[in-house]
C-alpha cells in the first residue's frame, strides 16, 4: 500500500523558497551529491535543506525579495 504522505514534495530547481527552520530565502539548487540546497539571493552562501522544510513565499515576501534584488543589482552594476 503506497502512501503519498511520506513522499517528498516536488521542488522545482531554480524556484525561490523559504527555509522554515532558518527563515532564510534562497534559490533551490541541488548539490553535486544530490541533496536539495538553497543558494542565498545575494552572495555566495548556500546551505543544505530538508525538502519538507521548504515553503513558497507569501505575496509580501515575493515583493520584498524583488525589491531587495533590484536594490542589490542597482548597487552592484558599474555606472
PDB file with SEQRES, HELIX, SHEET and CRYST1 records, atoms N, CA, C and O in Angstrom:
SEQRES   1 A   79  UNK UNK UNK UNK UNK UNK UNK UNK UNK UNK UNK UNK UNK          
SEQRES   2 A   79  UNK UNK UNK UNK UNK UNK UNK UNK UNK UNK UNK UNK UNK          
SEQRES   3 A   79  UNK UNK UNK UNK UNK UNK UNK UNK UNK UNK UNK UNK UNK          
SEQRES   4 A   79  UNK UNK UNK UNK UNK UNK UNK UNK UNK UNK UNK UNK UNK          
SEQRES   5 A   79  UNK UNK UNK UNK UNK UNK UNK UNK UNK UNK UNK UNK UNK          
SEQRES   6 A   79  UNK UNK UNK UNK UNK UNK UNK UNK UNK UNK UNK UNK UNK          
SEQRES   7 A   79  UNK                                                          
HELIX    1 AA1 UNK A    4  UNK A    6  5                                   3    
HELIX    2 AA2 UNK A   51  UNK A   53  5                                   3    
HELIX    3 AA3 UNK A   59  UNK A   76  1                                  18    
SHEET    1 AA1 5 UNK A  46  UNK A  48  0                                        
SHEET    2 AA1 5 UNK A  36  UNK A  40 -1                                        
SHEET    3 AA1 5 UNK A  25  UNK A  30 -1                                        
SHEET    4 AA1 5 UNK A  16  UNK A  19 -1                                        
SHEET    5 AA1 5 UNK A  54  UNK A  55 -1                                        
CRYST1    1.000    1.000    1.000  90.00  90.00  90.00 P 1           1          
ATOM      1  N   UNK A   1       0.844  -1.178   0.000  1.00  0.00           N  
ATOM      2  CA  UNK A   1       0.000   0.000   0.000  1.00  0.00           C  
ATOM      3  C   UNK A   1       0.885   1.236   0.000  1.00  0.00           C  
ATOM      4  O   UNK A   1       1.716   1.411   0.892  1.00  0.00           O  
ATOM      5  N   UNK A   2       0.709   2.087  -0.994  1.00  0.00           N  
ATOM      6  CA  UNK A   2       1.514   3.304  -1.122  1.00  0.00           C  
ATOM      7  C   UNK A   2       0.841   4.444  -0.378  1.00  0.00           C  
ATOM      8  O   UNK A   2      -0.385   4.553  -0.345  1.00  0.00           O  
ATOM      9  N   UNK A   3       1.669   5.290   0.215  1.00  0.00           N  
ATOM     10  CA  UNK A   3       1.152   6.454   0.929  1.00  0.00           C  
ATOM     11  C   UNK A   3       1.808   7.705   0.374  1.00  0.00           C  
ATOM     12  O   UNK A   3       3.035   7.780   0.311  1.00  0.00           O  
ATOM     13  N   UNK A   4       1.022   8.677  -0.025  1.00  0.00           N  
ATOM     14  CA  UNK A   4       1.568   9.931  -0.539  1.00  0.00           C  
ATOM     15  C   UNK A   4       2.043  10.846   0.572  1.00  0.00           C  
ATOM     16  O   UNK A   4       2.748  11.818   0.302  1.00  0.00           O  
ATOM     17  N   UNK A   5       1.675  10.563   1.816  1.00  0.00           N  
ATOM     18  CA  UNK A   5       2.067  11.420   2.921  1.00  0.00           C  
ATOM     19  C   UNK A   5       3.561  11.372   3.183  1.00  0.00           C  
ATOM     20  O   UNK A   5       4.127  12.361   3.649  1.00  0.00           O  
ATOM     21  N   UNK A   6       4.217  10.258   2.901  1.00  0.00           N  
ATOM     22  CA  UNK A   6       5.649  10.147   3.174  1.00  0.00           C  
ATOM     23  C   UNK A   6       6.500  10.612   1.997  1.00  0.00           C  
ATOM     24  O   UNK A   6       7.717  10.742   2.127  1.00  0.00           O  
ATOM     25  N   UNK A   7       5.875  10.862   0.860  1.00  0.00           N  
ATOM     26  CA  UNK A   7       6.623  11.292  -0.321  1.00  0.00           C  
ATOM     27  C   UNK A   7       7.089  12.737  -0.156  1.00  0.00           C  
ATOM     28  O   UNK A   7       6.377  13.579   0.391  1.00  0.00           O  
ATOM     29  N   UNK A   8       8.303  13.002  -0.643  1.00  0.00           N  
ATOM     30  CA  UNK A   8       8.827  14.365  -0.587  1.00  0.00           C  
ATOM     31  C   UNK A   8       8.071  15.235  -1.574  1.00  0.00           C  
ATOM     32  O   UNK A   8       7.672  14.765  -2.640  1.00  0.00           O  
ATOM     33  N   UNK A   9       7.871  16.504  -1.226  1.00  0.00           N  
ATOM     34  CA  UNK A   9       7.186  17.389  -2.168  1.00  0.00           C  
ATOM     35  C   UNK A   9       8.049  17.618  -3.401  1.00  0.00           C  
ATOM     36  O   UNK A   9       9.276  17.549  -3.326  1.00  0.00           O  
ATOM     37  N   UNK A  10       7.409  17.892  -4.538  1.00  0.00           N  
ATOM     38  CA  UNK A  10       8.150  18.188  -5.761  1.00  0.00           C  
ATOM     39  C   UNK A  10       8.661  19.620  -5.658  1.00  0.00           C  
ATOM     40  O   UNK A  10       7.877  20.566  -5.573  1.00  0.00           O  
ATOM     41  N   UNK A  11       9.957  19.766  -5.667  1.00  0.00           N  
ATOM     42  CA  UNK A  11      10.603  21.068  -5.547  1.00  0.00           C  
ATOM     43  C   UNK A  11      11.256  21.381  -6.891  1.00  0.00           C  
ATOM     44  O   UNK A  11      12.092  20.615  -7.371  1.00  0.00           O  
ATOM     45  N   UNK A  12      10.879  22.492  -7.489  1.00  0.00           N  
ATOM     46  CA  UNK A  12      11.418  22.866  -8.795  1.00  0.00           C  
ATOM     47  C   UNK A  12      12.765  23.577  -8.631  1.00  0.00           C  
ATOM     48  O   UNK A  12      12.869  24.571  -7.912  1.00  0.00           O  
ATOM     49  N   UNK A  13      13.790  23.055  -9.305  1.00  0.00           N  
ATOM     50  CA  UNK A  13      15.110  23.669  -9.283  1.00  0.00           C  
ATOM     51  C   UNK A  13      14.985  25.064  -9.907  1.00  0.00           C  
ATOM     52  O   UNK A  13      14.369  25.229 -10.959  1.00  0.00           O  
ATOM     53  N   UNK A  14      15.569  26.049  -9.253  1.00  0.00           N  
ATOM     54  CA  UNK A  14      15.511  27.421  -9.735  1.00  0.00           C  
ATOM     55  C   UNK A  14      14.403  28.246  -9.106  1.00  0.00           C  
ATOM     56  O   UNK A  14      14.372  29.467  -9.260  1.00  0.00           O  
ATOM     57  N   UNK A  15      13.489  27.586  -8.394  1.00  0.00           N  
ATOM     58  CA  UNK A  15      12.430  28.336  -7.715  1.00  0.00           C  
ATOM     59  C   UNK A  15      12.986  28.980  -6.451  1.00  0.00           C  
ATOM     60  O   UNK A  15      14.039  28.581  -5.952  1.00  0.00           O  
ATOM     61  N   UNK A  16      12.283  29.964  -5.946  1.00  0.00           N  
ATOM     62  CA  UNK A  16      12.701  30.662  -4.729  1.00  0.00           C  
ATOM     63  C   UNK A  16      11.787  30.205  -3.596  1.00  0.00           C  
ATOM     64  O   UNK A  16      10.563  30.297  -3.695  1.00  0.00           O  
ATOM     65  N   UNK A  17      12.398  29.710  -2.521  1.00  0.00           N  
ATOM     66  CA  UNK A  17      11.655  29.165  -1.378  1.00  0.00           C  
ATOM     67  C   UNK A  17      12.213  29.719  -0.076  1.00  0.00           C  
ATOM     68  O   UNK A  17      13.309  30.277  -0.031  1.00  0.00           O  
ATOM     69  N   UNK A  18      11.426  29.548   0.984  1.00  0.00           N  
ATOM     70  CA  UNK A  18      11.879  29.924   2.334  1.00  0.00           C  
ATOM     71  C   UNK A  18      12.116  28.654   3.132  1.00  0.00           C  
ATOM     72  O   UNK A  18      11.300  27.733   3.114  1.00  0.00           O  
ATOM     73  N   UNK A  19      13.239  28.614   3.831  1.00  0.00           N  
ATOM     74  CA  UNK A  19      13.593  27.526   4.741  1.00  0.00           C  
ATOM     75  C   UNK A  19      12.900  27.828   6.068  1.00  0.00           C  
ATOM     76  O   UNK A  19      13.225  28.819   6.723  1.00  0.00           O  
ATOM     77  N   UNK A  20      11.947  26.980   6.471  1.00  0.00           N  
ATOM     78  CA  UNK A  20      11.184  27.257   7.684  1.00  0.00           C  
ATOM     79  C   UNK A  20      12.019  27.139   8.955  1.00  0.00           C  
ATOM     80  O   UNK A  20      11.651  27.705   9.984  1.00  0.00           O  
ATOM     81  N   UNK A  21      13.126  26.420   8.903  1.00  0.00           N  
ATOM     82  CA  UNK A  21      13.971  26.290  10.097  1.00  0.00           C  
ATOM     83  C   UNK A  21      14.780  27.564  10.349  1.00  0.00           C  
ATOM     84  O   UNK A  21      14.909  28.010  11.490  1.00  0.00           O  
ATOM     85  N   UNK A  22      15.320  28.144   9.282  1.00  0.00           N  
ATOM     86  CA  UNK A  22      16.170  29.325   9.452  1.00  0.00           C  
ATOM     87  C   UNK A  22      15.445  30.628   9.123  1.00  0.00           C  
ATOM     88  O   UNK A  22      15.864  31.701   9.557  1.00  0.00           O  
ATOM     89  N   UNK A  23      14.351  30.535   8.352  1.00  0.00           N  
ATOM     90  CA  UNK A  23      13.647  31.728   7.914  1.00  0.00           C  
ATOM     91  C   UNK A  23      14.287  32.396   6.712  1.00  0.00           C  
ATOM     92  O   UNK A  23      13.787  33.412   6.230  1.00  0.00           O  
ATOM     93  N   UNK A  24      15.376  31.845   6.224  1.00  0.00           N  
ATOM     94  CA  UNK A  24      16.093  32.436   5.098  1.00  0.00           C  
ATOM     95  C   UNK A  24      15.454  32.042   3.779  1.00  0.00           C  
ATOM     96  O   UNK A  24      14.830  30.988   3.661  1.00  0.00           O  
ATOM     97  N   UNK A  25      15.623  32.909   2.789  1.00  0.00           N  
ATOM     98  CA  UNK A  25      15.078  32.700   1.447  1.00  0.00           C  
ATOM     99  C   UNK A  25      16.234  32.432   0.496  1.00  0.00           C  
ATOM    100  O   UNK A  25      17.293  33.052   0.600  1.00  0.00           O  
ATOM    101  N   UNK A  26      16.022  31.505  -0.430  1.00  0.00           N  
ATOM    102  CA  UNK A  26      17.070  31.211  -1.391  1.00  0.00           C  
ATOM    103  C   UNK A  26      16.533  30.534  -2.633  1.00  0.00           C  
ATOM    104  O   UNK A  26      15.363  30.158  -2.704  1.00  0.00           O  
ATOM    105  N   UNK A  27      17.410  30.386  -3.608  1.00  0.00           N  
ATOM    106  CA  UNK A  27      17.088  29.721  -4.866  1.00  0.00           C  
ATOM    107  C   UNK A  27      17.382  28.236  -4.703  1.00  0.00           C  
ATOM    108  O   UNK A  27      18.455  27.862  -4.228  1.00  0.00           O  
ATOM    109  N   UNK A  28      16.441  27.395  -5.091  1.00  0.00           N  
ATOM    110  CA  UNK A  28      16.584  25.946  -4.954  1.00  0.00           C  
ATOM    111  C   UNK A  28      17.597  25.436  -5.963  1.00  0.00           C  
ATOM    112  O   UNK A  28      17.510  25.727  -7.156  1.00  0.00           O  
ATOM    113  N   UNK A  29      18.565  24.665  -5.460  1.00  0.00           N  
ATOM    114  CA  UNK A  29      19.572  24.003  -6.295  1.00  0.00           C  
ATOM    115  C   UNK A  29      19.789  22.605  -5.748  1.00  0.00           C  
ATOM    116  O   UNK A  29      19.304  22.262  -4.669  1.00  0.00           O  
ATOM    117  N   UNK A  30      20.509  21.818  -6.489  1.00  0.00           N  
ATOM    118  CA  UNK A  30      20.947  20.508  -5.996  1.00  0.00           C  
ATOM    119  C   UNK A  30      22.455  20.563  -5.865  1.00  0.00           C  
ATOM    120  O   UNK A  30      23.149  21.090  -6.734  1.00  0.00           O  
ATOM    121  N   UNK A  31      22.949  20.018  -4.777  1.00  0.00           N  
ATOM    122  CA  UNK A  31      24.392  19.935  -4.630  1.00  0.00           C  
ATOM    123  C   UNK A  31      24.881  18.771  -5.495  1.00  0.00           C  
ATOM    124  O   UNK A  31      24.076  17.941  -5.918  1.00  0.00           O  
ATOM    125  N   UNK A  32      26.183  18.700  -5.763  1.00  0.00           N  
ATOM    126  CA  UNK A  32      26.702  17.592  -6.581  1.00  0.00           C  
ATOM    127  C   UNK A  32      26.369  16.222  -5.986  1.00  0.00           C  
ATOM    128  O   UNK A  32      26.263  15.240  -6.721  1.00  0.00           O  
ATOM    129  N   UNK A  33      26.204  16.148  -4.678  1.00  0.00           N  
ATOM    130  CA  UNK A  33      25.903  14.881  -4.020  1.00  0.00           C  
ATOM    131  C   UNK A  33      24.429  14.526  -4.119  1.00  0.00           C  
ATOM    132  O   UNK A  33      24.056  13.388  -3.837  1.00  0.00           O  
ATOM    133  N   UNK A  34      23.581  15.472  -4.513  1.00  0.00           N  
ATOM    134  CA  UNK A  34      22.183  15.161  -4.703  1.00  0.00           C  
ATOM    135  C   UNK A  34      21.188  15.836  -3.778  1.00  0.00           C  
ATOM    136  O   UNK A  34      20.056  16.071  -4.202  1.00  0.00           O  
ATOM    137  N   UNK A  35      21.542  16.169  -2.521  1.00  0.00           N  
ATOM    138  CA  UNK A  35      20.529  16.771  -1.659  1.00  0.00           C  
ATOM    139  C   UNK A  35      20.117  18.160  -2.152  1.00  0.00           C  
ATOM    140  O   UNK A  35      20.834  18.807  -2.915  1.00  0.00           O  
ATOM    141  N   UNK A  36      18.970  18.586  -1.705  1.00  0.00           N  
ATOM    142  CA  UNK A  36      18.493  19.925  -2.035  1.00  0.00           C  
ATOM    143  C   UNK A  36      19.302  20.936  -1.229  1.00  0.00           C  
ATOM    144  O   UNK A  36      19.619  20.710  -0.061  1.00  0.00           O  
ATOM    145  N   UNK A  37      19.628  22.050  -1.870  1.00  0.00           N  
ATOM    146  CA  UNK A  37      20.259  23.145  -1.145  1.00  0.00           C  
ATOM    147  C   UNK A  37      19.688  24.458  -1.654  1.00  0.00           C  
ATOM    148  O   UNK A  37      19.214  24.554  -2.786  1.00  0.00           O  
ATOM    149  N   UNK A  38      19.744  25.453  -0.804  1.00  0.00           N  
ATOM    150  CA  UNK A  38      19.320  26.792  -1.170  1.00  0.00           C  
ATOM    151  C   UNK A  38      20.553  27.650  -1.341  1.00  0.00           C  
ATOM    152  O   UNK A  38      21.512  27.538  -0.577  1.00  0.00           O  
ATOM    153  N   UNK A  39      20.525  28.506  -2.343  1.00  0.00           N  
ATOM    154  CA  UNK A  39      21.611  29.444  -2.599  1.00  0.00           C  
ATOM    155  C   UNK A  39      21.080  30.828  -2.249  1.00  0.00           C  
ATOM    156  O   UNK A  39      20.028  31.242  -2.736  1.00  0.00           O  
ATOM    157  N   UNK A  40      21.813  31.532  -1.408  1.00  0.00           N  
ATOM    158  CA  UNK A  40      21.395  32.864  -0.991  1.00  0.00           C  
ATOM    159  C   UNK A  40      21.174  33.757  -2.203  1.00  0.00           C  
ATOM    160  O   UNK A  40      21.878  33.636  -3.206  1.00  0.00           O  
ATOM    161  N   UNK A  41      20.202  34.649  -2.112  1.00  0.00           N  
ATOM    162  CA  UNK A  41      19.903  35.541  -3.225  1.00  0.00           C  
ATOM    163  C   UNK A  41      21.033  36.525  -3.477  1.00  0.00           C  
ATOM    164  O   UNK A  41      21.221  36.988  -4.602  1.00  0.00           O  
ATOM    165  N   UNK A  42      21.777  36.842  -2.439  1.00  0.00           N  
ATOM    166  CA  UNK A  42      22.930  37.743  -2.576  1.00  0.00           C  
ATOM    167  C   UNK A  42      24.146  37.044  -1.990  1.00  0.00           C  
ATOM    168  O   UNK A  42      24.068  36.457  -0.911  1.00  0.00           O  
ATOM    169  N   UNK A  43      25.239  37.102  -2.678  1.00  0.00           N  
ATOM    170  CA  UNK A  43      26.462  36.491  -2.172  1.00  0.00           C  
ATOM    171  C   UNK A  43      26.592  35.042  -2.595  1.00  0.00           C  
ATOM    172  O   UNK A  43      25.830  34.549  -3.426  1.00  0.00           O  
ATOM    173  N   UNK A  44      27.557  34.378  -2.018  1.00  0.00           N  
ATOM    174  CA  UNK A  44      27.888  33.003  -2.393  1.00  0.00           C  
ATOM    175  C   UNK A  44      27.435  31.973  -1.370  1.00  0.00           C  
ATOM    176  O   UNK A  44      27.760  30.794  -1.505  1.00  0.00           O  
ATOM    177  N   UNK A  45      26.702  32.385  -0.365  1.00  0.00           N  
ATOM    178  CA  UNK A  45      26.287  31.475   0.701  1.00  0.00           C  
ATOM    179  C   UNK A  45      25.261  30.463   0.188  1.00  0.00           C  
ATOM    180  O   UNK A  45      24.384  30.806  -0.605  1.00  0.00           O  
ATOM    181  N   UNK A  46      25.378  29.225   0.642  1.00  0.00           N  
ATOM    182  CA  UNK A  46      24.384  28.204   0.345  1.00  0.00           C  
ATOM    183  C   UNK A  46      24.343  27.210   1.494  1.00  0.00           C  
ATOM    184  O   UNK A  46      25.307  27.084   2.249  1.00  0.00           O  
ATOM    185  N   UNK A  47      23.224  26.504   1.625  1.00  0.00           N  
ATOM    186  CA  UNK A  47      23.074  25.546   2.702  1.00  0.00           C  
ATOM    187  C   UNK A  47      22.139  24.428   2.262  1.00  0.00           C  
ATOM    188  O   UNK A  47      21.223  24.635   1.465  1.00  0.00           O  
ATOM    189  N   UNK A  48      22.394  23.231   2.802  1.00  0.00           N  
ATOM    190  CA  UNK A  48      21.531  22.090   2.516  1.00  0.00           C  
ATOM    191  C   UNK A  48      20.269  22.213   3.353  1.00  0.00           C  
ATOM    192  O   UNK A  48      20.282  22.739   4.465  1.00  0.00           O  
ATOM    193  N   UNK A  49      19.179  21.711   2.783  1.00  0.00           N  
ATOM    194  CA  UNK A  49      17.897  21.849   3.457  1.00  0.00           C  
ATOM    195  C   UNK A  49      17.042  20.605   3.210  1.00  0.00           C  
ATOM    196  O   UNK A  49      17.070  20.025   2.125  1.00  0.00           O  
ATOM    197  N   UNK A  50      16.304  20.217   4.206  1.00  0.00           N  
ATOM    198  CA  UNK A  50      15.334  19.135   4.082  1.00  0.00           C  
ATOM    199  C   UNK A  50      14.184  19.657   3.230  1.00  0.00           C  
ATOM    200  O   UNK A  50      13.618  20.700   3.560  1.00  0.00           O  
ATOM    201  N   UNK A  51      13.815  18.974   2.146  1.00  0.00           N  
ATOM    202  CA  UNK A  51      12.728  19.462   1.283  1.00  0.00           C  
ATOM    203  C   UNK A  51      11.423  19.705   2.034  1.00  0.00           C  
ATOM    204  O   UNK A  51      10.614  20.534   1.617  1.00  0.00           O  
ATOM    205  N   UNK A  52      11.214  18.998   3.124  1.00  0.00           N  
ATOM    206  CA  UNK A  52       9.987  19.183   3.899  1.00  0.00           C  
ATOM    207  C   UNK A  52       9.973  20.517   4.636  1.00  0.00           C  
ATOM    208  O   UNK A  52       8.921  20.944   5.110  1.00  0.00           O  
ATOM    209  N   UNK A  53      11.132  21.187   4.741  1.00  0.00           N  
ATOM    210  CA  UNK A  53      11.224  22.499   5.403  1.00  0.00           C  
ATOM    211  C   UNK A  53      11.023  23.654   4.435  1.00  0.00           C  
ATOM    212  O   UNK A  53      11.006  24.808   4.861  1.00  0.00           O  
ATOM    213  N   UNK A  54      10.870  23.379   3.151  1.00  0.00           N  
ATOM    214  CA  UNK A  54      10.740  24.444   2.155  1.00  0.00           C  
ATOM    215  C   UNK A  54       9.282  24.820   1.941  1.00  0.00           C  
ATOM    216  O   UNK A  54       8.416  23.956   1.801  1.00  0.00           O  
ATOM    217  N   UNK A  55       9.026  26.124   1.917  1.00  0.00           N  
ATOM    218  CA  UNK A  55       7.672  26.617   1.644  1.00  0.00           C  
ATOM    219  C   UNK A  55       7.743  27.727   0.606  1.00  0.00           C  
ATOM    220  O   UNK A  55       8.772  28.380   0.432  1.00  0.00           O  
ATOM    221  N   UNK A  56       6.614  27.923  -0.081  1.00  0.00           N  
ATOM    222  CA  UNK A  56       6.514  29.030  -1.034  1.00  0.00           C  
ATOM    223  C   UNK A  56       6.524  30.347  -0.275  1.00  0.00           C  
ATOM    224  O   UNK A  56       6.156  30.412   0.898  1.00  0.00           O  
ATOM    225  N   UNK A  57       6.950  31.389  -0.966  1.00  0.00           N  
ATOM    226  CA  UNK A  57       6.946  32.715  -0.367  1.00  0.00           C  
ATOM    227  C   UNK A  57       5.535  33.288  -0.372  1.00  0.00           C  
ATOM    228  O   UNK A  57       4.739  33.014  -1.270  1.00  0.00           O  
ATOM    229  N   UNK A  58       5.245  34.080   0.638  1.00  0.00           N  
ATOM    230  CA  UNK A  58       3.983  34.815   0.649  1.00  0.00           C  
ATOM    231  C   UNK A  58       4.097  35.952  -0.362  1.00  0.00           C  
ATOM    232  O   UNK A  58       5.188  36.251  -0.847  1.00  0.00           O  
ATOM    233  N   UNK A  59       2.974  36.581  -0.674  1.00  0.00           N  
ATOM    234  CA  UNK A  59       2.992  37.713  -1.605  1.00  0.00           C  
ATOM    235  C   UNK A  59       3.901  38.824  -1.081  1.00  0.00           C  
ATOM    236  O   UNK A  59       4.637  39.441  -1.851  1.00  0.00           O  
ATOM    237  N   UNK A  60       3.849  39.073   0.209  1.00  0.00           N  
ATOM    238  CA  UNK A  60       4.692  40.111   0.821  1.00  0.00           C  
ATOM    239  C   UNK A  60       6.170  39.738   0.704  1.00  0.00           C  
ATOM    240  O   UNK A  60       7.001  40.596   0.403  1.00  0.00           O  
ATOM    241  N   UNK A  61       6.501  38.480   0.938  1.00  0.00           N  
ATOM    242  CA  UNK A  61       7.890  38.033   0.813  1.00  0.00           C  
ATOM    243  C   UNK A  61       8.374  38.124  -0.631  1.00  0.00           C  
ATOM    244  O   UNK A  61       9.513  38.520  -0.876  1.00  0.00           O  
ATOM    245  N   UNK A  62       7.515  37.758  -1.597  1.00  0.00           N  
ATOM    246  CA  UNK A  62       7.898  37.849  -3.009  1.00  0.00           C  
ATOM    247  C   UNK A  62       8.211  39.290  -3.392  1.00  0.00           C  
ATOM    248  O   UNK A  62       9.206  39.554  -4.067  1.00  0.00           O  
ATOM    249  N   UNK A  63       7.367  40.217  -2.963  1.00  0.00           N  
ATOM    250  CA  UNK A  63       7.592  41.625  -3.265  1.00  0.00           C  
ATOM    251  C   UNK A  63       8.883  42.105  -2.600  1.00  0.00           C  
ATOM    252  O   UNK A  63       9.703  42.759  -3.244  1.00  0.00           O  
ATOM    253  N   UNK A  64       9.065  41.788  -1.331  1.00  0.00           N  
ATOM    254  CA  UNK A  64      10.280  42.196  -0.615  1.00  0.00           C  
ATOM    255  C   UNK A  64      11.537  41.635  -1.250  1.00  0.00           C  
ATOM    256  O   UNK A  64      12.565  42.309  -1.305  1.00  0.00           O  
ATOM    257  N   UNK A  65      11.458  40.406  -1.727  1.00  0.00           N  
ATOM    258  CA  UNK A  65      12.600  39.771  -2.381  1.00  0.00           C  
ATOM    259  C   UNK A  65      12.937  40.485  -3.687  1.00  0.00           C  
ATOM    260  O   UNK A  65      14.106  40.742  -3.977  1.00  0.00           O  
ATOM    261  N   UNK A  66      11.912  40.802  -4.471  1.00  0.00           N  
ATOM    262  CA  UNK A  66      12.156  41.514  -5.735  1.00  0.00           C  
ATOM    263  C   UNK A  66      12.773  42.889  -5.492  1.00  0.00           C  
ATOM    264  O   UNK A  66      13.679  43.300  -6.217  1.00  0.00           O  
ATOM    265  N   UNK A  67      12.288  43.599  -4.480  1.00  0.00           N  
ATOM    266  CA  UNK A  67      12.831  44.922  -4.164  1.00  0.00           C  
ATOM    267  C   UNK A  67      14.282  44.792  -3.702  1.00  0.00           C  
ATOM    268  O   UNK A  67      15.142  45.558  -4.136  1.00  0.00           O  
ATOM    269  N   UNK A  68      14.555  43.827  -2.828  1.00  0.00           N  
ATOM    270  CA  UNK A  68      15.920  43.630  -2.326  1.00  0.00           C  
ATOM    271  C   UNK A  68      16.878  43.287  -3.459  1.00  0.00           C  
ATOM    272  O   UNK A  68      17.996  43.801  -3.506  1.00  0.00           O  
ATOM    273  N   UNK A  69      16.445  42.422  -4.373  1.00  0.00           N  
ATOM    274  CA  UNK A  69      17.311  42.064  -5.507  1.00  0.00           C  
ATOM    275  C   UNK A  69      17.530  43.245  -6.438  1.00  0.00           C  
ATOM    276  O   UNK A  69      18.644  43.455  -6.917  1.00  0.00           O  
ATOM    277  N   UNK A  70      16.492  44.011  -6.700  1.00  0.00           N  
ATOM    278  CA  UNK A  70      16.644  45.194  -7.558  1.00  0.00           C  
ATOM    279  C   UNK A  70      17.623  46.181  -6.932  1.00  0.00           C  
ATOM    280  O   UNK A  70      18.471  46.742  -7.626  1.00  0.00           O  
ATOM    281  N   UNK A  71      17.507  46.393  -5.629  1.00  0.00           N  
ATOM    282  CA  UNK A  71      18.440  47.286  -4.933  1.00  0.00           C  
ATOM    283  C   UNK A  71      19.868  46.754  -4.988  1.00  0.00           C  
ATOM    284  O   UNK A  71      20.809  47.509  -5.230  1.00  0.00           O  
ATOM    285  N   UNK A  72      20.023  45.457  -4.763  1.00  0.00           N  
ATOM    286  CA  UNK A  72      21.344  44.834  -4.788  1.00  0.00           C  
ATOM    287  C   UNK A  72      21.994  45.023  -6.157  1.00  0.00           C  
ATOM    288  O   UNK A  72      23.138  45.468  -6.247  1.00  0.00           O  
ATOM    289  N   UNK A  73      21.259  44.681  -7.235  1.00  0.00           N  
ATOM    290  CA  UNK A  73      21.835  44.767  -8.569  1.00  0.00           C  
ATOM    291  C   UNK A  73      22.067  46.208  -8.997  1.00  0.00           C  
ATOM    292  O   UNK A  73      22.996  46.475  -9.759  1.00  0.00           O  
ATOM    293  N   UNK A  74      21.254  47.137  -8.530  1.00  0.00           N  
ATOM    294  CA  UNK A  74      21.484  48.532  -8.907  1.00  0.00           C  
ATOM    295  C   UNK A  74      22.762  49.063  -8.282  1.00  0.00           C  
ATOM    296  O   UNK A  74      23.429  49.919  -8.863  1.00  0.00           O  
ATOM    297  N   UNK A  75      23.107  48.563  -7.107  1.00  0.00           N  
ATOM    298  CA  UNK A  75      24.360  48.980  -6.460  1.00  0.00           C  
ATOM    299  C   UNK A  75      25.555  48.233  -7.023  1.00  0.00           C  
ATOM    300  O   UNK A  75      26.666  48.762  -7.045  1.00  0.00           O  
ATOM    301  N   UNK A  76      25.333  46.992  -7.483  1.00  0.00           N  
ATOM    302  CA  UNK A  76      26.433  46.147  -7.960  1.00  0.00           C  
ATOM    303  C   UNK A  76      26.872  46.508  -9.373  1.00  0.00           C  
ATOM    304  O   UNK A  76      28.020  46.260  -9.742  1.00  0.00           O  
ATOM    305  N   UNK A  77      25.990  47.082 -10.157  1.00  0.00           N  
ATOM    306  CA  UNK A  77      26.319  47.395 -11.545  1.00  0.00           C  
ATOM    307  C   UNK A  77      27.171  48.670 -11.622  1.00  0.00           C  
ATOM    308  O   UNK A  77      26.864  49.667 -10.969  1.00  0.00           O  
ATOM    309  N   UNK A  78      28.233  48.628 -12.420  1.00  0.00           N  
ATOM    310  CA  UNK A  78      29.063  49.842 -12.563  1.00  0.00           C  
ATOM    311  C   UNK A  78      28.283  50.937 -13.261  1.00  0.00           C  
ATOM    312  O   UNK A  78      27.416  50.668 -14.093  1.00  0.00           O  
ATOM    313  N   UNK A  79      28.596  52.161 -12.918  1.00  0.00           N  
ATOM    314  CA  UNK A  79      27.897  53.310 -13.523  1.00  0.00           C  
ATOM    315  C   UNK A  79      28.806  54.025 -14.471  1.00  0.00           C  
ATOM    316  O   UNK A  79      28.406  55.017 -15.080  1.00  0.00           O  
TER     317      UNK A  79                                                      
END                                                                             
